[in-house]
Amino acid sequence: MKYNYIGKSGLRVSNICMGTMTFGKKCDKKTAFEILDKAYEAGVNFFDTAEVYPVPPTAETYGVTEEIFGEWLATKPRDSIILATKVAGAANGWFVPPVRHGLTAIDAFHITTAIEGSLWRLKTNYIDLYQVHWPDTVVPIEESLEALDRLVHSGKVRYIGTSNENAYGLTKGLETSRYRGFKRFESIQNNFSLLNRRFLDEIAVVCKKEQVGLLPFSPLAGGVLSGKYVPGGSWEGFRFGDYLSNPDPRMKAQAGRFAGERSVAAAQKYAAVAKKYGLAPATMAAAWTLSFDFVPSTIVGATDPGQLDDTLAASETGLPEELLKECDAINQQILYPMG
């Protein structure tokens, strides 16, 4: 396992981060513990969760993932773990989360309420990396950062990060921190994979110039880049197979993006490249995200411990230049498959 620092922080993390959003829905506590133990024993020290998990989030299940992780965390030395979690984003943004009656905002009240709930569920007295899950387009960033800064000074949070943000939002946050003397965002957690390279269009420049670490989520595009989504095949039990039958329009839209015709076609081409070079498609996909110097760690998920074999292997897998060129050629053939 390789290790890197996030941004300008003192967080030395494994370059594979274990995501947890399936815990409590797609896999039970016993399976979650097996996944966590396997990752930890392989050298993973970085784990990511959120107050709204598991997904899809509901009023009945939000917080369950943190509770499961908190029970597991209690069995390990706390200072051997770099723990990241997130405050639910604003109700005016990505979607209305089933948290605090759908009235969420990235303001002082909600940030303070959220951190107290997460600390209690996670059975810890501090969070290593506290992230905004998605932006607030109404509350001024100055108010948000001031509240997050207070958490750092209180000792409840070590560093802060953002997620699902654009180049303007990240830059505005960094400049506000610089001029107001607040703690700055050391990380940004955005979707980034062979099927979604949009991060390279603008935000990557900000990360490079300002030394902010990208923590890619869905480096396997929700499992599509594993090669298991075969055109015309059965997707029963697969994440996006389930989403297609979900009455929630947001879930159906996600399935259309991640597992649409162009995405699946591109994934099949990438799988063929991986096979040519003797790699599992999942290993190649995760390793591709790690080939960028602004990515200190990539976030992988699992519903079964066996799924970790290929993704953990990405930690030490360097991709040859010719393979990268072949992947770039596929990208040119099927540009922006996720839209």
KAURMO-V944046 format. One record per residue. N is the residue number from 1. PHI is phi in radians with two decimals (NA if undefined). Layout:
n=N phi=PHI
n=N phi=PHI
This chain:
n=1 phi=NA
n=2 phi=-1.74
n=3 phi=-2.31
n=4 phi=-2.45
n=5 phi=-1.68
n=6 phi=-1.52
n=7 phi=0.95
n=8 phi=-1.80
n=9 phi=-1.49
n=10 phi=-1.66
n=11 phi=-1.49
n=12 phi=-1.68
n=13 phi=-2.04
n=14 phi=-1.11
n=15 phi=-1.32
n=16 phi=-1.93
n=17 phi=-1.86
n=18 phi=-1.55
n=19 phi=-1.40
n=20 phi=-2.30
n=21 phi=-1.15
n=22 phi=-1.50
n=23 phi=-1.22
n=24 phi=1.79
n=25 phi=-2.36
n=26 phi=-1.35
n=27 phi=-2.49
n=28 phi=-1.43
n=29 phi=-1.08
n=30 phi=-1.05
n=31 phi=-1.15
n=32 phi=-1.04
n=33 phi=-1.07
n=34 phi=-1.12
n=35 phi=-1.11
n=36 phi=-1.11
n=37 phi=-1.09
n=38 phi=-1.11
n=39 phi=-1.12
n=40 phi=-1.07
n=41 phi=-1.18
n=42 phi=-1.45
n=43 phi=1.88
n=44 phi=-1.22
n=45 phi=-2.08
n=46 phi=-2.05
n=47 phi=-2.31
n=48 phi=-2.14
n=49 phi=-2.49
n=50 phi=-2.89
n=51 phi=-1.17
n=52 phi=-1.48
n=53 phi=-1.24
n=54 phi=-1.44
n=55 phi=-1.88
n=56 phi=-1.12
n=57 phi=-1.28
n=58 phi=-2.40
n=59 phi=-1.11
n=60 phi=-1.43
n=61 phi=-1.98
n=62 phi=-1.06
n=63 phi=1.62
n=64 phi=-1.11
n=65 phi=-1.08
n=66 phi=-1.09
n=67 phi=-1.10
n=68 phi=-1.08
n=69 phi=-1.11
n=70 phi=-1.07
n=71 phi=-1.13
n=72 phi=-1.20
n=73 phi=-1.02
n=74 phi=-1.12
n=75 phi=-1.61
n=76 phi=-2.16
n=77 phi=-1.07
n=78 phi=-1.02
n=79 phi=-1.40
n=80 phi=-1.62
n=81 phi=-2.05
n=82 phi=-1.76
n=83 phi=-1.85
n=84 phi=-2.04
n=85 phi=-2.47
n=86 phi=-2.46
n=87 phi=-1.46
n=88 phi=-1.01
n=89 phi=-1.22
n=90 phi=-1.28
n=91 phi=-1.17
n=92 phi=-1.54
n=93 phi=-1.93
n=94 phi=-0.85
n=95 phi=-2.82
n=96 phi=-1.52
n=97 phi=-1.33
n=98 phi=-1.42
n=99 phi=-2.17
n=100 phi=0.84
n=101 phi=1.04
n=102 phi=1.24
n=103 phi=-1.92
n=104 phi=-1.11
n=105 phi=-2.67
n=106 phi=-1.63
n=107 phi=-2.02
n=108 phi=-1.04
n=109 phi=-1.08
n=110 phi=-1.22
n=111 phi=-1.12
n=112 phi=-1.16
n=113 phi=-1.12
n=114 phi=-1.14
n=115 phi=-1.14
n=116 phi=-1.13
n=117 phi=-1.14
n=118 phi=-1.15
n=119 phi=-1.05
n=120 phi=-1.17
n=121 phi=-1.17
n=122 phi=-1.46
n=123 phi=0.97
n=124 phi=-2.47
n=125 phi=-1.87
n=126 phi=-2.74
n=127 phi=-2.01
n=128 phi=-1.27
n=129 phi=-2.40
n=130 phi=-1.87
n=131 phi=-2.06
n=132 phi=-1.39
n=133 phi=-1.21
n=134 phi=-2.71
n=135 phi=-1.22
n=136 phi=-1.92
n=137 phi=-1.61
n=138 phi=-1.98
n=139 phi=-1.18
n=140 phi=-1.03
n=141 phi=-1.07
n=142 phi=-1.07
n=143 phi=-1.18
n=144 phi=-1.07
n=145 phi=-1.19
n=146 phi=-1.09
n=147 phi=-1.16
n=148 phi=-1.16
n=149 phi=-1.08
n=150 phi=-1.09
n=151 phi=-1.12
n=152 phi=-1.12
n=153 phi=-1.19
n=154 phi=-1.38
n=155 phi=1.57
n=156 phi=-1.41
n=157 phi=-2.37
n=158 phi=-1.57
n=159 phi=-2.48
n=160 phi=-2.14
n=161 phi=-2.56
n=162 phi=-2.24
n=163 phi=-2.61
n=164 phi=0.89
n=165 phi=-1.91
n=166 phi=-1.82
n=167 phi=-1.09
n=168 phi=-1.11
n=169 phi=-1.08
n=170 phi=-1.13
n=171 phi=-1.12
n=172 phi=-1.06
n=173 phi=-1.11
n=174 phi=-1.13
n=175 phi=-1.20
n=176 phi=-1.09
n=177 phi=-1.08
n=178 phi=-1.10
n=179 phi=-1.42
n=180 phi=-1.70
n=181 phi=1.34
n=182 phi=-1.50
n=183 phi=-1.07
n=184 phi=-1.81
n=185 phi=-1.21
n=186 phi=-1.59
n=187 phi=-2.54
n=188 phi=-2.37
n=189 phi=-1.91
n=190 phi=-2.24
n=191 phi=-1.20
n=192 phi=-2.74
n=193 phi=-2.84
n=194 phi=-1.02
n=195 phi=-1.58
n=196 phi=-2.45
n=197 phi=-1.69
n=198 phi=-1.02
n=199 phi=-1.01
n=200 phi=-1.26
n=201 phi=-1.14
n=202 phi=-2.44
n=203 phi=-1.18
n=204 phi=-1.00
n=205 phi=-1.09
n=206 phi=-1.08
n=207 phi=-1.05
n=208 phi=-1.16
n=209 phi=-1.20
n=210 phi=-1.78
n=211 phi=0.99
n=212 phi=-1.92
n=213 phi=-1.50
n=214 phi=-1.51
n=215 phi=-1.93
n=216 phi=-1.12
n=217 phi=-1.80
n=218 phi=0.97
n=219 phi=-1.10
n=220 phi=-1.73
n=221 phi=0.92
n=222 phi=1.18
n=223 phi=1.73
n=224 phi=-1.11
n=225 phi=-1.34
n=226 phi=-1.32
n=227 phi=1.57
n=228 phi=-1.40
n=229 phi=-1.49
n=230 phi=-1.65
n=231 phi=-0.97
n=232 phi=1.45
n=233 phi=-1.52
n=234 phi=-1.46
n=235 phi=-1.90
n=236 phi=-1.07
n=237 phi=1.55
n=238 phi=-1.42
n=239 phi=-0.93
n=240 phi=-1.42
n=241 phi=-1.14
n=242 phi=-1.16
n=243 phi=-1.12
n=244 phi=-1.10
n=245 phi=-1.68
n=246 phi=-1.41
n=247 phi=-1.20
n=248 phi=-1.23
n=249 phi=-1.04
n=250 phi=-1.16
n=251 phi=-1.17
n=252 phi=-1.09
n=253 phi=-1.12
n=254 phi=-1.07
n=255 phi=-1.06
n=256 phi=-1.13
n=257 phi=-1.34
n=258 phi=-1.28
n=259 phi=-2.13
n=260 phi=-1.26
n=261 phi=-1.00
n=262 phi=-1.23
n=263 phi=-1.13
n=264 phi=-1.16
n=265 phi=-1.09
n=266 phi=-1.13
n=267 phi=-1.06
n=268 phi=-1.12
n=269 phi=-1.17
n=270 phi=-1.13
n=271 phi=-1.09
n=272 phi=-1.16
n=273 phi=-1.13
n=274 phi=-1.02
n=275 phi=-1.07
n=276 phi=-1.01
n=277 phi=-1.72
n=278 phi=1.27
n=279 phi=-2.03
n=280 phi=-1.23
n=281 phi=-0.93
n=282 phi=-1.16
n=283 phi=-1.11
n=284 phi=-1.10
n=285 phi=-1.10
n=286 phi=-1.19
n=287 phi=-1.13
n=288 phi=-1.05
n=289 phi=-1.14
n=290 phi=-1.36
n=291 phi=-1.36
n=292 phi=-1.70
n=293 phi=-1.23
n=294 phi=-1.61
n=295 phi=-1.87
n=296 phi=-1.38
n=297 phi=-2.80
n=298 phi=-2.03
n=299 phi=-1.68
n=300 phi=-1.95
n=301 phi=-2.17
n=302 phi=-2.84
n=303 phi=-2.04
n=304 phi=-2.61
n=305 phi=-0.97
n=306 phi=-1.09
n=307 phi=-1.18
n=308 phi=-1.33
n=309 phi=-0.96
n=310 phi=-1.28
n=311 phi=-1.29
n=312 phi=-1.10
n=313 phi=-1.10
n=314 phi=-1.15
n=315 phi=-0.94
n=316 phi=-1.95
n=317 phi=-1.74
n=318 phi=-1.61
n=319 phi=-1.68
n=320 phi=-1.16
n=321 phi=-1.01
n=322 phi=-1.12
n=323 phi=-1.08
n=324 phi=-1.06
n=325 phi=-1.15
n=326 phi=-1.16
n=327 phi=-1.16
n=328 phi=-1.10
n=329 phi=-1.14
n=330 phi=-1.11
n=331 phi=-1.04
n=332 phi=-1.23
n=333 phi=-1.22
n=334 phi=-2.19
n=335 phi=-1.33
n=336 phi=0.87
n=337 phi=-1.08
n=338 phi=-1.57
n=339 phi=1.58
